[in-house]
Each structure stands twice: as C-alpha cells, then as structure tokens.
Amino acid sequence: MITLESLAPVAASGMFSYAWLMIAVPAAVAAILLLFGRILDRIGHWFAVAAVVFSFSIAVCLFSQQLLSPPDARAVAVPLFEWITTGSWQVSAGLLIDQLSILFALLVTGVGSLIHIYSVGYMAHDERRRRFFAYLNLFIAAMLTLVLADNYLVLFVGWEGVGLASYLLIGFWQHKPSAAAAGTKAFVMNRVGDLGLTMAIMTMLALFGSSAFTAVNAAAPHLDPFWATTIGLLLLLGACGKSAQVPLQAWLLDAMEGPTPVSALIHAATMVTAGVYLVVRSHAIFEMSSAASTAVVVVGCVTLLAGAWIGTSKDDIKKVLAGSTMSQIGYMMLAAGLGPVGYAFAIFHLLTHGFFKANMFLGAGSVMHAMDDDVNMRHYGGLWKVTRITFWTFAMGYLAIIGFPGFAGYFSKDHIIEAAFEVSTLAGVTALIGAGITAFYMTRLMVMTFLGEKRWREHVHPHESPKLMTVPLIILAFFSVIGGALMNAWIQDWLEPATGAHVQETSLVPGPIGWSTMLVVAAGIALAWWIFGMRPVPAVSPASANPFTVAGRNDLFGDAVNNAVVVQPTLALSRGLVANDDRIIDAGADGLASVFTGLSTQTRRLQTGQVRAYALTMMIGVLLVGAVMILTQLG
Amino acid sequence: MSPDNYLYLAATLFTIGTIGVMIRRNALVAFMSVELMLNAANLAMVAFALARGGLDGQVATFFVMVVAAAEVVVGLSIIITIYRTRRSTSVDAANLLKL
C-alpha cells in the first residue's frame, strides 16, 4: 500500500508552472499597499481582495487538474530557483503541490477570500484599513509559502512570515497597550517553538544533507531511533509554538486582542493549524519513533482538555472561541500522533474546523459589531431576534463543532475519537470527554449570546451587519453543514499517497463509539442548558471558590506557570549578570583606574613649580650621570 | 702647556654658577649665574683646545657665545615681562607651572 508514497513528484507542466503566482501576487499587493501610501487608502482593500481571489482561482484550477490526473501523477514539483549554493551545499527553492498541500492552499485562499471580503465591511471605519489589508495579504503569501514549500527551509521562511503577520495583526490596534503586549507575547512565545523547528532542520541537514521533503521521507526509514526521536521532539516543539499547544499555549488567548477577522483567519482557521501540517508532513520521521509520536498524542490530549476547560469559564466570547480552537487543534494533534490511522483524519478535522471556526469567529465579530464592540457575553442575550443571519449561520457552526449528526464536525471528530480508541483507550476516553466539554461550552456560548433574556447595556442598539459581512458567513455556514459529508468518503483515498495507507473504514452508520459520543455530547448540552438556559444569567460573573472555575478563568494559570518557570528565572539570571557586571567587572576596571590615579597624584607632587627645585633636580641628575660614567670608565 | 690651572678656574666658576642658580631667588642673579656656568664651560673648551693644539674647541666656544647672546635676549625679555606682571623678579614667586 505504501508504494505510492515512494513515487517521486512529477515535473511541473502547463498550469502548474504558474503556481508561484499564488504566492507572488498577494506578496506584491502587500508591498504595493504598504509602499504607495495614502493614495491607495480609498480603494487599496479591493486590490487585496482581488489578489486573494486570484490565488484562490489558481488553487482551484490546480486542484481540478489534480482531480483529473491519475493518482500517481498528482504530486507535482515546481522548481523555482537555486537559493543557496556554497561549495557542495545546494538548497533550491521550489514548490511541492501534492494532495496535502493543495487542500491547505484551497483552505487558506478560500477562507482567506471570504475573510477579506468580510473585513471590507468590518474594517470600513478604521483609519488604517489599507495597512490592515496589506498585512492580511502578507499573511496569505507567507502561509502559502509555508504549505507549498518543497523543503523545510522554504517552509521555515513561510513559518516566520506567518509569525510576523500574526504579530503585526494581533498588535494592529497598537494604541491599546494590551494589544501591543499581546503581539509581543505571541511573537516571543513563537520564537521558543521556532527554536525547535530550526534545530530540527539543522539536524536534518546534518544527517541527510538535504531538507527536501522527498529526501527526508526517503531517508527516514533508515534513521537511527535516537535521531528520529530527537528530530521528532524538536518538530513537536515547533508545532506546539505555532499551534498554541500545551506548554506553549498562553499566547493564543491574548491574541484575541487583534481585530476579529484576524482571529478568524490566523488564530482559528489557518496559521495555528500549521503545527498539525508540520507533524503530518513529517510523518515518516514520527513513524520511526514511538516516543515522539506518543509525545504528540500526549500534547494533543492535554491541550484538548485544557482548551475546553478554559472555554467553559470565560465570559469573553472571543476567548471562549480561542479556548475552543486550542481544544480542536488538540484533537488534530492527537490524530496526527496516532500514526497512519489518524493523518487523514487530522487533515479532515483541520479542514472542517477551518470552515466552522472561521464561521463562528466571523459570527462573533458580527455580534460585536452589533453590540458596539462589547465582548462580554453577560451583556448579550436574546440576540437571535435582531441578528437573524448571524444567529442562523452561527448555529450551523455550533452544530458542526459539537458534532451533531450530519454536520461537518460529526464526521471528522468522530473518526478521530474512533481512531484514538483503536490505538489507546486512555486517549480515546480523553477525546470522548473533550467532546462532552465542547458541547457544554458551546451550548453555554449559544445560550448566553443568542437566547435568554436581553441583558444589553444602555445605549446599545443591536442591528444586523451589512451584506459584505453576512454573505461570507452564509457561505462558511454552508460548508460547515456539508463539508464533512462532502469529504468523508473521499479524503482518505485522496491523501493516501501523501500520508500513507489508511486502515480505518469510514461509515455513515455510527458504531458503539459513535453512539457513546452522541450520548456524551447530549449530556454536555443538557448540563449547559440546565445551568445557563433554565435560570437567568447574572450580569457579573459570580464569585466562585470552585477550583475548576477559578483555574479556568485564569487560563489554567498558564501565565503564572510561565512567569514562575521562565520569566522569573530569566529575570533573576539577568539581574545576577548585571550585578556581576557592576560589582566584579566594572569594579575591577574602576579599581585599576584608581590605582593609577593615586600613583599619578603622588607623582604630580614632584612638579612644585619652583625653578630652583628643578635646577637642583637637574644638578643631581647630571651628577649621577657623571658619576655613572666615571665609575664605568674606571671599571 | 698644562691646562690644569685653567680647568681649576673653570671648575670653580662652574660651581659658583651652579650654587648661584640654586640658592639665589632673584631671577637676574640666577640668570647671571647661568651665564657664569656657560663661560666656565667655554673656558674649559678653550683650554682643552689649546692643550691639544686643535681649533675645534675654540670654534665651539664661538657657537656657545652666539647662542648665549640669543638666549640672553629671550631670557631678559621674559624676566622683564614677569617683573611687569608680578612686580617682582623672585623665581620662587613665579611658580605657576605646577599643577
């Protein structure tokens, strides 16, 4: 079955040789928007939208060509240029358009186009709209570089590019100190992950002499287990940073300081899933090391529970969704760590999650738009009557994420739970519990936002958003409904050459695990309805001594742990170094200087200014010289 | 001819000049003592030249005299300037060169 995997990608021809335009056009538009300044203020955003739609249309063309080709001719290599040539080292930059990367390209450009259009409405009154769209296009270009690269070094360029775009967009409202700090936090925490990825790439270059995916995949089966584990864990560290997995999760909740379309595009649908992509792309290495793949499963399990836990206790609608994103990416990581059983499901869930989470984030943006940018769900309630389109589209996303039968998440998440049970009961039970908590916090969000009593603040007059914002919502809601059924039977066969053989049979009829999942989900909904639907919601979150609630409200003390484990020791170390510098190095130099000062003060006293004293000194000198000369003559 | 007596005289004059420079405070007197030392050296050189029958010492003496004449011009004008500003020619009073 794995014969297809060893096939080399075919050379690019026809349409495929223009694949680089997908990256080049958004990058060029980003540069133009940034360089040409105010003259583009009024129309610049439409250029940005056009650039992404253009990339999307190329991706669709490439995808349909792949669909028409036989399975062994679907992976296409597009060499671009020689990047680094020094002695025996040659790194060429190129694109690899295979079954995996084209799905990502479609997701990034497709959801990206919708979010660009939505942003035209959402950011209509922002003075710096042109800059916002330039950054969004920069992000699209970088993300496409990341997923279309044919080797890890080019991938790393994209990886850093999306990190930069994420930083710029989280801190977009830089006049708010909290936004500026959140951007910095995301950037710094991502550096920790990037360190892992960098070291993994260096190790690969040292071991294989190349970082191309084909070369690494070909060499991986002969890899020493120690090195396989090392590279695997380093890659996992990189993935944790970018995908906000425990222990590098703390930045994602703060990243909600950015404009909501950014949260939808970067911090839900695309960038944060790059870690999953990295793990799936490096599956040949993870298959060689059970330790590394177990670590991926553990990280996935821990994060899916931690994210869900945070989601249950937040009042900020965006932070609930951010916790939910963490949790769902935890599911993907879990699936990616399960081995060949799970790769396709990880990507499957990634795609469906891209639809329904982007949908819900944009929906949350629409609600905030209606509520004068208030994010506190305790000030919402009863919104279904005034924002009907937002409500219905959000409901589609809600049903998709909790895994209501027939909706997108039902297919992708249930497969992951089944695959988890197949590999390890513990992982399976974790995933099952996670599904129950997901149902709980999403029901809580729905009830507090759209149903129940009106708890609006004064002077707030909710209204439905303009068409520019609702049409993308409707399209995304549509895919939240049918996305799962559309890809369910197809995705495993499609991804097989890129991710290895599948052993899991997917059926539409739920098995015992499917039934128990539904049961758990129903219990989660019922519990949430009983707590939040049956009684009035207090306007201020009630004080609670329940340790679970307290921990959840404080993001599971992620910041406190970071402070205690990293920040404080680093501060102590730098304080120690400063003290060392002041007290030892500076003191040494100062001491030497004062010795010379003292010496010269003493020497200075010889200069009395008395002419006669000088004459006496000269006389003594002459006498001494004379005496020496005479004595040596005598000798 | 033996230069001994000339040399004794020269040594005596030089010693007097040296002591004069070191113990007298009046700049003019100190200056005269310096001249005395120069001329003691001149005398020694002339005596040696005579004893050796060469002209080198005598030529050198002329150079010393010319330089001494120039030096007197500079030295006296400095002393006069100091006198004008400080109303004194005491060398001990002019001690501005110290730090």
Chai-1 contact restraints between the chains, C-beta under 6 A:
chainA,res_idxA,chainB,res_idxB,connection_type,confidence,min_distance_angstrom,max_distance_angstrom,comment,restraint_id
A,R604,B,L99,contact,1.0,0.0,6.0,A-B,restraint_1
A,Q607,B,K98,contact,1.0,0.0,6.0,A-B,restraint_2
A,Q607,B,L99,contact,1.0,0.0,6.0,A-B,restraint_3
A,T608,B,K98,contact,1.0,0.0,6.0,A-B,restraint_4
A,G609,B,N95,contact,1.0,0.0,6.0,A-B,restraint_5
A,G609,B,L97,contact,1.0,0.0,6.0,A-B,restraint_6
A,G609,B,K98,contact,1.0,0.0,6.0,A-B,restraint_7
A,Q610,B,N95,contact,1.0,0.0,6.0,A-B,restraint_8
A,V611,B,V91,contact,1.0,0.0,6.0,A-B,restraint_9
A,R612,B,M22,contact,1.0,0.0,6.0,A-B,restraint_10
A,A615,B,V21,contact,1.0,0.0,6.0,A-B,restraint_11
A,A615,B,M22,contact,1.0,0.0,6.0,A-B,restraint_12
A,L616,B,M22,contact,1.0,0.0,6.0,A-B,restraint_13
